[in-house]
Amino acid sequence: MVGLVGDCFLGSNSNSFDRNSRRRSSLWNQKRVDRRESLNERRRSVYQRFLEALFDHVEFRTDETRRAYDRIKCELLLVASDRVLKELPMVQEASTMDMNALGPEDVHNRVSALFKAMRKDSFERTEIEGWGFEYLVPIGKPTPVNGR
């Protein structure tokens, strides 16, 4: 009888341990998901502000726009994925040069690659690719007014 009571007691603790272990595992997984979602939200915000600063700097080229662009680049370095950071030097080079020196097609290709990398970071999946995506990128190629 003592052995039977002991087995029941150990079995009870074992089940309790398994439940607690699963609960801790579930909490850990949820925290990991929450951290990932928080990082994705932060990235989206930084990417949006970076692109705004980039557009302003390219268009106006003032000391103020350069400072804003430099500040947001620092923030970008903290949260951007390696994929985005690999595309950044090409865009940065284009942003400091005259678009006529590079040619609008080259600028467009550089910015398109950065946009694509940022979208891959921001969304689990996207179906906008190829010509449809290229058509939407607003730098380097003028957007046709009449839809051609």
Disulfide bonds with the S-S distance in Angstrom:
none
